[in-house]
Amino acid sequence: MNGSGERVLVVDDEQAVRQLLCRLVRQEGYEPLEAADGETALALIRQQPPDLVLLDIKLPGIDGMEVLRQARKLDRDLPVVMVTSNGQVRDAVAALRAGAHDYLVKPFEHADVIRSLHSARTARGLHRTIQRLSVRSPEAAWLRERMGPSDAISRVCADVVRVAASDFTVLIIGETGTGKELVAQAIHQFSPRSAQPFVPVDCGAVPETLFESELFGHRRGAFTGADRNKPGKFELAGAGTLFLDEIGNMPLTCQAKLLRAVQERAAYPVGGTEPIEIAARLLAASNTDLDAAVAKGRFREDLYFRLNEFVIAIPPLRERPDDVIYLIRRFIDETNRELGKSVGGVSEGAMEQLLASRWPGNVRQLRSVIRRAVLLAERLIEEQHLSLKMAPASSGGEPMDASPALESESLKELVRRTTASVEKTALIEALRKTAGNKAEAARLLRIDYKTVLTKAKEYGLVPVRPYHRRQKDE
């Protein structure tokens, strides 16, 4: 029993199907509500708001698509699972574009129904959590406005809400350009330290010989050219926040001194004899796998454990199509204001290219592409205005190097990585061809359904859905 008494509205004009779904819903611990037509379904949604909806696409009177649209106006976070037959898969795709959470194809397996129920329930719980946190904490809305409306970013917002008021050291991980510093700024801005300085340090831009001086400062005469005392970043941060970006680039020698400073809350400036007190909160970010760096001896394990008291992971932009569409609109509006132009949007062909890109530079790259396109366009961004080196989104994972650095990777590791990349690519492509239907994908790949589920979970694949434009009122 997993439903915990939550209500599921079952809408289908076929009594046998409706009864079957109600029985499965009840077995899973949900309370079923029934409707045989769209008008009754909308009345129930208004009068007895359900937690989930199982909705047939073809209904007498008001059809399922109209019910879906009206339901989303009443509650945009209400998960709706569309029920369709084999010949109506194109309608199901349209429903996903209109905001449906998932779809079931008749005749469906009991396991598919249960999976959809649980998936929708999880989504509903997440939306409610974010709504509740947003009322109390404006940082969720602040971050969503800058990073996007996707569920992935909602989870990041929830993490920021949880950790901002504490003094936990936070490790923010994500690819270059995903917005790690933005998340760090949000943690600082909505913490009790917000009135104090926020001091960022790009660990990849500081020469190894200057790292110690950069962090802890130096005293006059400490080395050639040190003609005056200079405070370090810890000292400048005071009781605020010190943000160490790309900390994986920090030299090992400095890692040991950083660990000691964080643990003892004090450090000696270069050439100094009196310690300085360290009161700043430490946030760190990395675009590399620190676990792998620790295993290879490139990063201190004890420092790694000290840094990741709390971890926030930002998914890459290629895994967040909703955010791509949102950010395109936002960057067009920003650039229009800056240039005094009125570019109205993006053509279908250009949007297809934008959604197909893997965005190795993530949000930073998307912003540059859109700014240039707005500069070149008159009324609408067309394909010729885009400067994209296209790599299909379906390629999955990191691009494989035709000439791998064998001296840094064993043959066993190379085979494992290459096999995983090919396997993931094939799975993504199969899911795209079947509009996210895992049973059909299993048949296409000639493997069993359970293997598809296991591999999808292993590779962190979200349900594959067609990309869609967001309505202006959403």
Salt bridges, closest charged atoms under 4 A:
GLU6 OE1 - ARG121 NE 3.17
ASP12 OD2 - LYS106 NZ 3.22
GLU14 OE2 - LYS106 NZ 3.10
GLU28 OE1 - HIS118 NE2 3.13
GLU34 OE1 - ARG18 NE 3.01
ASP51 OD1 - ARG128 NH2 2.51
ASP56 OD2 - LYS106 NZ 3.71
GLU66 OE1 - ARG69 NE 3.30
ASP75 OD2 - ARG124 NH2 2.88
ASP77 OD1 - HIS127 ND1 3.67
ASP91 OD2 - LYS58 NZ 3.42
ASP102 OD2 - ARG115 NH1 3.06
GLU145 OE1 - ARG146 NH1 3.91
ASP151 OD1 - HIS127 NE2 3.73
ASP159 OD1 - ARG162 NH1 2.72
ASP167 OD1 - ARG193 NH2 3.06
GLU175 OE2 - ARG318 NH2 2.55
GLU212 OE1 - LYS257 NZ 2.58
GLU214 OE2 - LYS233 NZ 3.61
GLU246 OE2 - LYS180 NZ 3.55
ASP302 OD2 - ARG300 NH2 2.73
GLU309 OE2 - ARG306 NH1 3.44
ASP322 OD1 - HIS468 NE2 3.96
ASP322 OD2 - ARG470 NH2 3.14
ASP323 OD2 - ARG320 NE 2.74
ASP333 OD1 - ARG329 NH2 2.83
GLU334 OE2 - ARG330 NE 3.00
GLU338 OE1 - ARG371 NH1 2.62
GLU348 OE2 - ARG469 NH2 3.56
GLU398 OE2 - ARG318 NH2 3.37
GLU409 OE2 - ARG417 NE 3.11
GLU423 OE1 - LYS455 NZ 3.22
GLU440 OE2 - ARG443 NH2 2.56
GLU458 OE1 - LYS455 NZ 3.50
GLU474 OE2 - ARG72 NH2 3.20
GLU474 OE1 - ARG470 NH1 3.30
